[in-house]
Amino acid sequence: MQTDTTAVLNAQAPDMSWQENALCAQAGPEFFFPAPGSSTREAKLLCGACEGRVQCLEYALDHDERFGVWGGLSEKERGRLKRRQG
């Protein structure tokens, strides 16, 4: 039986089920969080083949993720997308 507080917390928690099958779970974090000036090309290619890409990008935008490749976009690309969305 859920308490009212548990129900509220569950309703507010983001759906993270996309992570279960995400291709990034099979690669190390350094792949998606490269050193400054390093290429993000390989990470973006992997993201492009991932079925959770859209949910990942939505999560990053909703939670203001400022580092790494999320949903196939770098920090700068997500920043430009947010500015265009207003």
DSSP file with accessible surface (Angstrom, degrees, kcal/mol):
  #  RESIDUE AA STRUCTURE BP1 BP2  ACC     N-H-->O    O-->H-N    N-H-->O    O-->H-N    TCO  KAPPA ALPHA  PHI   PSI    X-CA   Y-CA   Z-CA
    1    1 A M              0   0  238      0, 0.0     2,-0.3     0, 0.0     0, 0.0   0.000 360.0 360.0 360.0 129.2    0.0    0.0    0.0
    2    2 A Q        -     0   0  115      4,-0.0     2,-0.1     1,-0.0     3,-0.0  -0.656 360.0-136.6 -86.6 140.6    1.4    3.4   -1.0
    3    3 A T     >  -     0   0   78     -2,-0.3     4,-2.3     1,-0.1     5,-0.2  -0.459  29.6-106.5 -83.1 166.7    1.2    6.3    1.3
    4    4 A D  H  > S+     0   0  142      1,-0.2     4,-2.1     2,-0.2     5,-0.2   0.904 121.7  51.8 -61.1 -38.7    0.2    9.7    0.0
    5    5 A T  H  > S+     0   0   96      2,-0.2     4,-2.6     1,-0.2    -1,-0.2   0.924 109.0  49.5 -64.8 -43.5    3.8   10.9    0.3
    6    6 A T  H  > S+     0   0   57      1,-0.2     4,-2.6     2,-0.2     5,-0.2   0.918 110.1  51.3 -62.5 -41.4    5.1    7.9   -1.7
    7    7 A A  H  X S+     0   0   39     -4,-2.3     4,-1.9     2,-0.2    -1,-0.2   0.915 111.0  48.0 -62.8 -41.4    2.5    8.5   -4.4
    8    8 A V  H  X S+     0   0   77     -4,-2.1     4,-1.7     2,-0.2    -2,-0.2   0.938 112.6  48.3 -65.8 -44.9    3.5   12.1   -4.7
    9    9 A L  H  X S+     0   0  101     -4,-2.6     4,-1.6     1,-0.2    -2,-0.2   0.913 111.7  49.6 -63.3 -42.0    7.2   11.3   -4.9
   10   10 A N  H  < S+     0   0   90     -4,-2.6    -1,-0.2     1,-0.2    -2,-0.2   0.878 109.5  51.7 -64.1 -36.9    6.6    8.6   -7.5
   11   11 A A  H  < S+     0   0   86     -4,-1.9    -1,-0.2    -5,-0.2    -2,-0.2   0.839 113.6  44.7 -68.9 -30.7    4.5   11.0   -9.6
   12   12 A Q  H  < S+     0   0  142     -4,-1.7    -1,-0.2    -5,-0.1    -2,-0.2   0.701  91.4  98.1 -86.5 -21.3    7.3   13.6   -9.5
   13   13 A A  S  < S-     0   0   57     -4,-1.6     2,-0.1    -5,-0.2     3,-0.0  -0.470  79.8-116.7 -70.9 134.6   10.2   11.2  -10.2
   14   14 A P        -     0   0   64      0, 0.0     2,-0.7     0, 0.0    -1,-0.1  -0.381  29.8-104.1 -69.0 150.7   11.3   11.2  -13.9
   15   15 A D        +     0   0  118      1,-0.1     3,-0.3    -2,-0.1     0, 0.0  -0.661  42.7 173.2 -75.3 113.7   10.8    8.0  -15.8
   16   16 A M    >   +     0   0   54     -2,-0.7     3,-1.9     1,-0.2     4,-0.3   0.229  43.3 111.0-107.7  13.6   14.3    6.6  -16.1
   17   17 A S  G >   +     0   0   56      1,-0.3     3,-1.5     2,-0.2     4,-0.5   0.772  64.5  73.1 -62.9 -23.1   13.4    3.2  -17.7
   18   18 A W  G >  S+     0   0   26     -3,-0.3     3,-0.7     1,-0.3     4,-0.3   0.792  86.3  66.2 -61.0 -24.9   15.1    4.3  -20.9
   19   19 A Q  G X  S+     0   0   86     -3,-1.9     3,-0.7     1,-0.2    -1,-0.3   0.774  84.2  72.8 -69.1 -24.5   18.5    3.8  -19.1
   20   20 A E  G <  S+     0   0  154     -3,-1.5    -1,-0.2    -4,-0.3    -2,-0.2   0.856 112.3  24.8 -60.7 -36.6   17.9    0.1  -18.9
   21   21 A N  G <  S+     0   0  105     -3,-0.7    30,-0.3    -4,-0.5    -1,-0.3   0.260  90.8 133.6-110.7  10.0   18.5   -0.5  -22.6
   22   22 A A    X   -     0   0    3     -3,-0.7     3,-1.1    -4,-0.3     4,-0.2  -0.373  55.8-139.0 -66.9 136.0   20.7    2.6  -23.3
   23   23 A L  G >  S+     0   0   41      1,-0.2     3,-1.8     2,-0.2     4,-0.2   0.794  98.5  70.1 -65.6 -25.4   23.8    1.9  -25.3
   24   24 A C  G >  S+     0   0   52      1,-0.3     3,-1.5     2,-0.2    -1,-0.2   0.776  84.7  69.5 -65.6 -23.6   25.8    4.3  -23.1
   25   25 A A  G <  S+     0   0   78     -3,-1.1    -1,-0.3     1,-0.3    -2,-0.2   0.703  96.5  54.3 -65.9 -16.9   25.5    1.7  -20.2
   26   26 A Q  G <  S+     0   0  161     -3,-1.8     2,-0.3    -4,-0.2    -1,-0.3   0.452 105.3  61.4 -95.0  -3.6   27.8   -0.5  -22.3
   27   27 A A  S <  S-     0   0   34     -3,-1.5     5,-0.0    -4,-0.2     0, 0.0  -0.864  91.5-100.4-119.9 156.8   30.5    2.2  -22.6
   28   28 A G    >>  -     0   0   25     -2,-0.3     3,-1.5     1,-0.1     4,-0.6  -0.332  32.0-111.5 -73.7 158.8   32.6    3.9  -20.0
   29   29 A P  H >> S+     0   0   92      0, 0.0     4,-1.7     0, 0.0     3,-0.9   0.813 113.7  68.1 -61.5 -29.0   31.7    7.4  -18.7
   30   30 A E  H 34 S+     0   0  137      1,-0.3     5,-0.1     2,-0.2    38,-0.0   0.779  92.0  63.0 -63.4 -21.4   34.9    8.8  -20.3
   31   31 A F  H <4 S+     0   0   75     -3,-1.5    12,-0.3     1,-0.2    -1,-0.3   0.888 114.8  29.7 -66.8 -38.6   33.3    8.1  -23.7
   32   32 A F  H << S+     0   0   13     -3,-0.9    37,-2.4    -4,-0.6    -2,-0.2   0.527 125.1  47.0-101.3  -9.8   30.4   10.5  -23.0
   33   33 A F  S  < S+     0   0   93     -4,-1.7    -1,-0.2    35,-0.2    -2,-0.1  -0.580  82.2 178.7-128.1  66.5   32.4   12.9  -20.8
   34   34 A P        -     0   0   36      0, 0.0    34,-0.2     0, 0.0     3,-0.1  -0.230  38.2 -87.0 -70.4 161.2   35.6   13.4  -22.8
   35   35 A A    >   -     0   0   63      1,-0.1     3,-2.5    -5,-0.1     0, 0.0  -0.286  63.9 -77.6 -60.5 149.6   38.4   15.7  -21.8
   36   36 A P  T 3  S+     0   0  136      0, 0.0    -1,-0.1     0, 0.0     3,-0.1  -0.249 121.5  18.9 -52.5 133.7   38.0   19.3  -22.9
   37   37 A G  T 3  S+     0   0   91      1,-0.3     2,-0.1    -3,-0.1    -2,-0.1   0.300  97.4 124.5  87.2  -9.2   38.9   19.7  -26.5
   38   38 A S    <   -     0   0   63     -3,-2.5    -1,-0.3     1,-0.1     2,-0.1  -0.424  69.1 -91.3 -80.2 162.0   38.5   16.0  -27.2
   39   39 A S        -     0   0   73      1,-0.1     4,-0.1    -2,-0.1    -1,-0.1  -0.425  26.0-170.4 -75.2 142.7   36.1   14.6  -29.9
   40   40 A T     >  +     0   0   29     -2,-0.1     4,-2.4     1,-0.1     5,-0.2   0.259  60.4 106.3-107.8   7.0   32.5   13.7  -29.1
   41   41 A R  H  > S+     0   0  163      1,-0.2     4,-2.2     2,-0.2     5,-0.2   0.899  77.5  47.0 -57.0 -48.2   32.0   12.1  -32.5
   42   42 A E  H  > S+     0   0   94      1,-0.2     4,-2.2     2,-0.2    -1,-0.2   0.908 112.4  50.1 -64.2 -41.3   32.1    8.5  -31.3
   43   43 A A  H  > S+     0   0    2    -12,-0.3     4,-2.7     1,-0.2    -1,-0.2   0.924 110.6  50.1 -62.9 -42.1   29.7    9.2  -28.5
   44   44 A K  H  X S+     0   0   56     -4,-2.4     4,-2.2     1,-0.2    -1,-0.2   0.878 108.3  52.8 -65.5 -37.1   27.3   10.9  -30.8
   45   45 A L  H  X S+     0   0  111     -4,-2.2     4,-0.8     2,-0.2    -1,-0.2   0.918 110.7  47.2 -63.4 -43.2   27.4    8.0  -33.2
   46   46 A L  H >< S+     0   0   52     -4,-2.2     3,-1.0     1,-0.2     4,-0.4   0.927 111.0  51.7 -64.4 -43.0   26.5    5.6  -30.4
   47   47 A C  H >< S+     0   0   14     -4,-2.7     3,-1.6     1,-0.2     6,-0.2   0.884 102.3  60.8 -59.2 -40.0   23.7    7.9  -29.3
   48   48 A G  H 3< S+     0   0   56     -4,-2.2    -1,-0.2     1,-0.3    -2,-0.2   0.765 107.0  45.4 -61.0 -24.7   22.3    8.0  -32.8
   49   49 A A  T << S+     0   0   77     -3,-1.0     2,-0.4    -4,-0.8    -1,-0.3   0.433  92.6 104.6 -96.3   0.9   21.8    4.2  -32.7
   50   50 A C    X   -     0   0   20     -3,-1.6     3,-1.3    -4,-0.4     4,-0.2  -0.680  61.9-149.5 -92.2 132.8   20.2    4.2  -29.2
   51   51 A E  T 3  S+     0   0  154     -2,-0.4     3,-0.3   -30,-0.3     4,-0.2   0.676  98.4  55.9 -72.1 -15.0   16.5    3.8  -28.8
   52   52 A G  T 3> S+     0   0    4      1,-0.2     4,-2.7   -31,-0.1    -1,-0.3   0.317  73.7 109.2 -97.8  10.2   16.6    5.9  -25.6
   53   53 A R  H <> S+     0   0   94     -3,-1.3     4,-2.5    -6,-0.2     5,-0.2   0.890  77.2  47.5 -56.2 -45.4   18.1    8.9  -27.3
   54   54 A V  H  > S+     0   0   75     -3,-0.3     4,-2.6    -4,-0.2    -1,-0.2   0.944 114.5  45.7 -65.4 -45.0   15.1   11.2  -27.2
   55   55 A Q  H  > S+     0   0   82     -4,-0.2     4,-2.5     1,-0.2    -1,-0.2   0.889 112.1  53.1 -65.5 -36.9   14.3   10.4  -23.6
   56   56 A C  H  X S+     0   0   15     -4,-2.7     4,-2.5     2,-0.2    -2,-0.2   0.935 110.5  46.4 -62.7 -46.1   18.0   10.9  -22.7
   57   57 A L  H  X S+     0   0   25     -4,-2.5     4,-2.5    -5,-0.2     5,-0.2   0.924 111.9  51.0 -63.6 -43.5   18.0   14.3  -24.4
   58   58 A E  H  X S+     0   0  106     -4,-2.6     4,-2.8     1,-0.2    -1,-0.2   0.919 110.2  50.3 -59.2 -43.5   14.7   15.3  -22.7
   59   59 A Y  H  X S+     0   0   48     -4,-2.5     4,-2.1     2,-0.2    -2,-0.2   0.941 110.8  48.8 -59.5 -48.5   16.2   14.3  -19.3
   60   60 A A  H  <>S+     0   0    1     -4,-2.5     5,-2.4     1,-0.2     4,-0.3   0.907 114.4  45.0 -61.1 -41.0   19.4   16.4  -19.9
   61   61 A L  H ><5S+     0   0   22     -4,-2.5     3,-0.9     1,-0.2    -1,-0.2   0.922 114.3  48.5 -69.7 -42.3   17.4   19.4  -20.9
   62   62 A D  H 3<5S+     0   0  129     -4,-2.8    -1,-0.2     1,-0.2    -2,-0.2   0.814 118.8  39.7 -66.4 -31.0   14.9   19.1  -18.0
   63   63 A H  T 3<5S-     0   0   84     -4,-2.1    -1,-0.2    -5,-0.2    -2,-0.2   0.232 107.4-121.6-106.8  13.1   17.7   18.7  -15.5
   64   64 A D  T < 5 -     0   0   68     -3,-0.9     2,-0.4    -4,-0.3    -3,-0.2   0.879  34.7-168.7  50.5  46.8   20.1   21.2  -17.0
   65   65 A E      < -     0   0   57     -5,-2.4    -1,-0.2    -6,-0.2     5,-0.1  -0.552   7.0-176.2 -66.1 121.2   22.9   18.7  -17.5
   66   66 A R        +     0   0  161     -2,-0.4     2,-0.4    -3,-0.2    -1,-0.2   0.495  55.5  56.8-102.2  -7.0   25.9   20.9  -18.3
   67   67 A F  S    S+     0   0  146      8,-0.1   -34,-0.0     7,-0.1   -35,-0.0  -0.945  87.9   8.8-129.6 149.1   28.5   18.4  -19.1
   68   68 A G  S    S-     0   0    1     -2,-0.4     2,-0.5   -34,-0.2   -35,-0.2  -0.055  88.8 -53.0  85.4 177.0   28.9   15.5  -21.5
   69   69 A V        +     0   0    7    -37,-2.4     2,-0.4     5,-0.1     5,-0.2  -0.849  54.7 174.8 -95.8 124.5   27.0   14.1  -24.4
   70   70 A W  B >   -A   73   0A  35      3,-2.1     3,-1.9    -2,-0.5   -17,-0.0  -0.999  68.8  -7.5-131.6 128.1   23.4   13.4  -23.7
   71   71 A G  T 3  S-     0   0    1     -2,-0.4     3,-0.1     1,-0.3    -1,-0.1   0.784 129.1 -57.3  59.3  25.4   20.9   12.3  -26.4
   72   72 A G  T 3  S+     0   0   15      1,-0.2     2,-0.4   -29,-0.1    -1,-0.3   0.519 114.8 107.6  86.2   4.9   23.5   12.8  -29.0
   73   73 A L  B <   -A   70   0A  41     -3,-1.9    -3,-2.1   -26,-0.0    -1,-0.2  -0.937  60.3-135.0-120.2 142.9   24.2   16.5  -28.3
   74   74 A S     >  -     0   0   14     -2,-0.4     4,-2.6    -5,-0.2     5,-0.2  -0.229  39.1 -93.4 -79.0 176.1   27.2   18.2  -26.6
   75   75 A E  H  > S+     0   0   77      1,-0.2     4,-2.2     2,-0.2     5,-0.1   0.925 127.2  47.0 -56.7 -47.8   26.9   20.8  -23.9
   76   76 A K  H  > S+     0   0  158      1,-0.2     4,-2.4     2,-0.2    -1,-0.2   0.906 111.6  50.4 -64.0 -42.0   27.1   23.6  -26.5
   77   77 A E  H  > S+     0   0   49      2,-0.2     4,-2.3     1,-0.2    -1,-0.2   0.901 110.7  48.9 -65.4 -39.3   24.5   22.0  -28.8
   78   78 A R  H  X S+     0   0    7     -4,-2.6     4,-2.6     2,-0.2    -1,-0.2   0.899 109.8  53.1 -66.4 -37.3   22.1   21.6  -25.9
   79   79 A G  H  X S+     0   0   21     -4,-2.2     4,-2.2    -5,-0.2    -2,-0.2   0.927 109.9  47.0 -62.3 -44.2   22.6   25.2  -24.9
   80   80 A R  H  X S+     0   0  118     -4,-2.4     4,-2.3     2,-0.2    -1,-0.2   0.912 111.7  51.6 -63.8 -40.9   21.8   26.4  -28.4
   81   81 A L  H  X S+     0   0   34     -4,-2.3     4,-2.1     1,-0.2    -2,-0.2   0.930 109.5  49.6 -62.3 -42.5   18.7   24.1  -28.5
   82   82 A K  H  X S+     0   0   78     -4,-2.6     4,-1.0     1,-0.2    -1,-0.2   0.904 110.3  50.6 -63.9 -40.9   17.5   25.5  -25.2
   83   83 A R  H  < S+     0   0  176     -4,-2.2     3,-0.3     1,-0.2    -1,-0.2   0.901 110.7  48.8 -64.2 -39.7   18.0   29.1  -26.4
   84   84 A R  H  < S+     0   0  189     -4,-2.3    -1,-0.2     1,-0.2    -2,-0.2   0.856 108.6  53.7 -66.7 -34.8   16.0   28.4  -29.6
   85   85 A Q  H  <        0   0  131     -4,-2.1    -1,-0.2    -5,-0.2    -2,-0.2   0.688 360.0 360.0 -73.9 -18.1   13.2   26.8  -27.6
   86   86 A G     <        0   0   98     -4,-1.0    -3,-0.2    -3,-0.3    -2,-0.1   0.685 360.0 360.0  86.6 360.0   13.0   29.9  -25.5
